[in-house]
Amino acid sequence: MVANNPFEIREKLFRENYLFSREDIMKSFEMFIDHMRLNEHPRCSPIALKNQLKLCERFLDTIKKCKLPVLTELWNFYEYRFLIGSIVLDLCNASEIEIENDELGTISVTVEHTLIEIECEYLTVNQFAAMHQVDEKTVGQWICKGKLRHAKKVGQNWLIPNTQDKPKRVFDTVQYVVKADEKITNYEFPTLAMIESVFISQDNSDKKIYHAHFRNFTSGYSCEMDLSRDEVERLEYIIIESGKAEIEATIQYNPYIRDE
C-alpha cells in the first residue's frame, strides 16, 4: 500500500529512519563501531580511539543483555548518543515533523527518559598526561584554556575521560547545551544565566575572531558576540568548570539498516 496523504507519508518515513527495537539498536551500533574503527582522516589518536572502542563494546554488550520492548506507540523511538565520556540510550518522542522533497526534514525531539548510560574511565591530570606522553603542566594549561571539553571538576581536582584526545591545533566548532533545570551564573559572561545553548565558531575570514551564539529556545532569546581567542578560551573554561553543560552529542545510526 502506497502512502498518499501527509500523515501516512510522515509515518512511513519515520518508520524507515528511526530505531524501535533492541535489534535495530544493535545493528545500528555495530555499524557505528565499524565506522569508528576506520578512523578516517585520522579522527583521533590510537590510544583515544582504543578507549573509545572499549566504551562502545561495553555499551553494545549492555544492549545485547538488556530487555527492551519493541516500540509501537507512534512517534516514540530509541536513540543513542555518543558523548565521548559516555554513551546513553534514550527513549524519545518526535513531534512537528516536516517533509521536504519526500524526505524527513525538520523534526522536534524530546527525550522522555535516559534508559542506559555507560561511562568511560576517568583519569587524573597526571594519568592523562602519562597516557598522552606530555607534561602534567601542559594538561593543566589545556584545562585552563578550555581545550579539554569533556573534563569535569570534582572538588578541587580535575578528571578527564580516557576517551578524550589531545586538543587539536585547529579550533573545532562546538555547541554546549545547558543541562535541564540548570543555570550557569557568571559575572564575566552574565548572558550564560539566560540561555540553553552556546554555539562557538571561528570566523572564516579572520581567524583571530570567534563568534559565540547564545540561545534560549524556550524564551526565544538569542544574541551573538564576537570574541578574541583569549575570551573564547575563558568562556569555554567557565562553561566546563560549571559542570552544568554538555557538548552537543554525536547521534549516530544508519537510517538504512532495514534495507540491508
C-alpha positions in Angstrom: 0.0 0.0 0.0 1.4 3.4 -1.0 1.1 6.3 1.4 -1.0 9.0 -0.2 -1.6 11.6 2.5 0.7 13.7 4.6 0.1 11.8 7.8 0.8 8.4 6.1 3.9 9.8 4.4 5.3 11.1 7.7 4.7 7.8 9.4 6.2 5.8 6.6 9.4 7.9 6.5 9.6 7.9 10.3 9.4 4.1 10.5 12.1 3.9 7.8 14.5 6.2 9.6 14.4 5.6 13.3 15.1 2.8 15.8 12.3 0.9 17.5 13.7 -2.4 18.8 16.8 -3.8 20.6 17.8 -5.4 17.3 17.6 -2.0 15.5 19.9 -0.5 18.1 22.4 -3.4 17.9 22.6 -3.4 14.1 22.9 0.4 14.0 25.6 0.5 16.7 27.6 -2.3 15.2 27.7 -0.1 12.0 28.8 2.8 14.2 31.7 0.8 15.6 32.8 -0.3 12.2 32.8 3.3 11.1 34.9 4.3 14.2 37.5 1.6 13.5 38.2 3.2 10.1 39.4 6.3 12.0 39.3 8.2 8.8 41.5 11.3 8.2 42.5 10.2 11.1 39.9 11.3 13.5 41.8 10.8 16.8 45.0 9.3 18.2 45.3 5.5 18.5 45.1 5.5 22.3 42.0 7.6 22.5 40.4 5.5 19.7 41.2 2.3 21.6 39.5 3.6 24.7 36.5 4.9 22.7 36.1 1.5 21.1 36.3 -0.2 24.6 33.4 2.1 25.7 31.4 1.2 22.6 31.9 -2.5 23.2 30.7 -2.2 26.8 27.6 -0.3 25.5 26.9 -2.9 22.9 27.3 -5.7 25.4 24.8 -4.0 27.7 22.3 -3.7 24.9 22.7 -7.3 24.0 21.9 -8.4 27.6 19.0 -6.0 28.3 15.3 -6.4 27.8 13.9 -3.7 25.6 10.3 -3.7 24.3 9.6 -3.1 20.6 8.1 0.4 20.5 4.7 0.5 18.9 3.3 3.9 20.1 3.5 6.3 17.2 6.4 8.9 17.3 8.3 7.1 20.1 11.8 5.8 19.2 15.1 4.8 20.6 18.2 7.0 20.1 21.8 6.6 21.3 24.2 9.4 21.8 28.0 9.3 21.9 29.2 11.9 24.4 32.9 11.0 24.4 32.9 10.3 28.1 29.7 8.2 28.0 27.2 6.6 25.7 23.5 6.9 26.5 20.4 5.3 25.2 17.3 7.5 25.3 13.6 6.9 24.8 12.5 9.8 22.7 9.4 11.3 21.2 9.2 13.1 17.8 6.9 15.9 17.0 6.5 18.8 14.5 7.7 16.5 11.7 8.0 18.2 8.3 8.6 16.6 5.0 10.9 18.2 2.4 11.3 16.7 -1.1 9.8 13.4 0.0 12.3 13.1 2.9 12.1 13.8 6.6 13.0 17.5 7.1 12.9 19.3 10.4 11.8 17.4 13.5 11.4 18.3 17.2 12.8 15.6 19.5 12.0 15.3 23.2 14.0 12.9 25.5 11.4 11.2 27.6 13.8 9.0 29.6 17.5 8.1 29.6 17.4 4.3 29.8 21.1 3.4 29.8 24.3 5.3 30.4 27.7 3.7 30.1 30.6 5.8 31.3 34.3 5.6 30.4 37.1 5.5 32.9 38.2 9.0 34.2 41.8 9.9 34.7 43.6 12.4 37.0 45.6 15.1 35.3 48.8 13.1 35.9 47.3 9.9 34.5 46.0 11.7 31.4 49.4 13.3 30.9 51.1 9.9 31.1 48.6 8.4 28.6 49.4 11.0 26.0 53.1 11.3 26.9 53.0 15.0 27.7 54.0 17.1 30.8 51.4 17.5 33.6 51.7 21.2 33.3 50.7 21.0 29.6 47.5 19.3 30.6 46.9 22.0 33.2 47.3 24.6 30.5 44.8 22.7 28.3 42.3 22.7 31.1 42.7 26.5 31.8 42.2 27.3 28.2 39.0 25.2 27.9 40.6 22.8 25.5 39.7 19.6 27.3 36.0 20.0 26.7 34.9 16.7 28.4 36.9 17.2 31.6 35.0 17.6 34.8 35.9 19.3 38.1 35.3 17.3 41.3 36.1 19.4 44.3 39.4 21.0 43.6 40.5 18.2 41.2 40.0 17.7 37.5 39.1 14.4 36.0 39.4 13.7 32.3 37.8 10.8 30.2 40.3 8.3 29.0 38.4 8.6 25.7 39.4 12.3 25.4 42.0 13.0 22.8 44.7 15.7 23.0 43.5 19.1 21.8 43.9 19.7 18.0 45.9 22.7 16.8 42.9 24.0 14.8 39.7 25.3 16.5 36.8 22.9 16.4 33.3 24.4 16.2 31.4 23.4 19.3 27.9 23.6 20.8 27.4 23.5 24.6 23.9 22.5 25.8 23.0 23.5 29.4 21.5 20.6 31.3 17.8 20.6 32.2 17.0 22.7 35.3 20.5 24.1 35.4 21.7 27.7 35.1 25.3 28.9 34.7 25.8 32.1 36.7 29.0 34.1 35.9 29.6 37.8 36.0 32.1 37.8 33.2 29.5 36.4 30.9 26.2 37.2 32.6 24.3 36.1 29.4 25.1 32.5 30.3 22.4 32.6 33.0 19.7 33.2 30.3 20.5 30.6 27.8 20.0 26.9 26.9 22.9 26.6 24.4 26.1 28.3 23.2 27.4 27.7 19.7 31.0 28.8 19.2 32.8 29.0 15.8 35.8 30.7 14.3 35.4 33.4 11.7 36.1 32.1 8.2 38.0 35.2 7.0 39.7 36.5 10.2 40.9 33.6 12.3 41.5 35.9 15.3 37.7 36.4 15.6 35.4 33.9 17.2 31.6 34.0 17.2 29.6 32.9 20.2 25.9 32.5 19.6 23.8 32.4 22.8 20.3 31.0 22.5 17.3 30.1 24.7 14.9 28.1 22.6 12.1 28.2 25.2 12.0 32.0 25.6 13.2 32.8 22.0 16.2 34.9 23.3 19.2 35.0 21.0 22.3 37.1 20.8 25.8 36.8 19.2 29.2 38.1 20.5 32.4 38.5 18.6 35.3 37.4 20.9 39.1 37.1 20.9 40.9 33.8 21.3 41.6 34.6 25.0 37.9 35.5 25.6 36.7 32.3 23.9 39.1 30.2 26.0 37.9 31.9 29.1 34.2 31.3 28.1 34.8 27.7 27.5 36.6 27.2 30.8 33.7 28.8 32.7 31.2 26.6 31.0 33.3 23.4 31.5 34.1 24.2 35.2 30.5 24.8 36.0 29.7 21.2 35.2 26.2 22.4 34.1 26.5 21.9 30.3 27.5 19.1 28.0 28.7 19.2 24.4 26.1 18.5 21.8 26.3 14.8 21.3 27.1 12.8 18.2 23.9 11.0 17.3 24.9 8.0 15.2 22.7 5.5 13.5 22.2 4.3 10.0 18.8 5.1 8.6 19.0 2.3 6.0 19.5 -0.6 8.4 16.3 -2.2 7.2 17.4 -2.2 3.5 20.4 -4.4 4.0 
